[in-house]
Amino acid sequence: MADVTIVPLSEENVQLFSQTAAKILPEAWSFETYKKQLSNPDDISFLALSNGEAAGFISVVVRLRRS
């Protein structure tokens, strides 16, 4: 079984994150949109790496409903 490392979305990996999303999702956001997410405090995104290559990702935007 390959070792998998989970890392947060960052300036260093946002390009790889974007490329991985484009391979998997036909409606993936643009590179510029993922880059903007770096400054969004409501965004939680991680990239899975196996042997230095992207193995997957997850991206969640948390929006709290205010009453």
C-alpha positions as CSV (number, residue, x, y, z in Angstrom):
1,M,0.0,0.0,0.0
2,A,1.3,3.5,-0.9
3,D,1.9,6.1,1.7
4,V,-0.5,9.0,1.4
5,T,0.2,12.4,2.9
6,I,-2.6,14.9,3.4
7,V,-1.6,18.6,3.1
8,P,-3.6,21.8,3.3
9,L,-4.1,23.8,0.1
10,S,-1.3,26.4,-0.1
11,E,0.5,28.7,-2.5
12,E,3.0,25.8,-3.1
13,N,0.4,23.3,-4.2
14,V,-2.5,25.3,-5.6
15,Q,-1.5,24.6,-9.2
16,L,-1.3,20.9,-8.6
17,F,-4.6,21.1,-6.7
18,S,-6.3,22.8,-9.7
19,Q,-4.8,20.4,-12.2
20,T,-6.1,17.4,-10.1
21,A,-9.6,18.9,-9.8
22,A,-9.7,19.5,-13.6
23,K,-8.8,15.8,-14.3
24,I,-11.6,14.6,-11.9
25,L,-14.4,17.1,-12.2
26,P,-15.9,18.4,-15.5
27,E,-17.2,21.4,-13.6
28,A,-13.9,22.1,-11.7
29,W,-13.2,25.7,-10.8
30,S,-10.4,27.6,-12.5
31,F,-6.9,27.9,-11.1
32,E,-7.6,31.6,-10.3
33,T,-10.7,30.6,-8.2
34,Y,-8.7,28.0,-6.2
35,K,-6.0,30.6,-5.7
36,K,-8.6,33.0,-4.3
37,Q,-9.8,30.3,-1.9
38,L,-6.4,30.5,-0.1
39,S,-7.6,33.8,1.4
40,N,-11.1,32.6,2.2
41,P,-11.4,31.8,5.9
42,D,-14.5,29.7,5.2
43,D,-12.6,27.3,2.8
44,I,-11.2,24.0,4.0
45,S,-9.2,22.3,1.3
46,F,-6.6,19.5,1.4
47,L,-4.6,17.6,-1.2
48,A,-3.7,14.0,-0.9
49,L,-0.2,13.1,-2.2
50,S,1.2,9.6,-2.9
51,N,4.9,9.4,-3.8
52,G,4.9,13.1,-4.5
53,E,2.0,12.9,-6.9
54,A,-1.6,14.1,-6.4
55,A,-3.9,11.2,-5.4
56,G,-7.0,13.2,-4.6
57,F,-8.4,16.2,-2.9
58,I,-11.2,17.6,-0.8
59,S,-12.6,21.1,-0.7
60,V,-15.3,22.4,1.6
61,V,-16.7,25.9,2.0
62,V,-18.3,26.3,5.4
63,R,-21.2,28.7,5.5
64,L,-22.9,29.3,8.8
65,R,-26.6,30.1,8.8
66,R,-27.3,33.1,10.9
67,S,-30.6,33.5,12.6
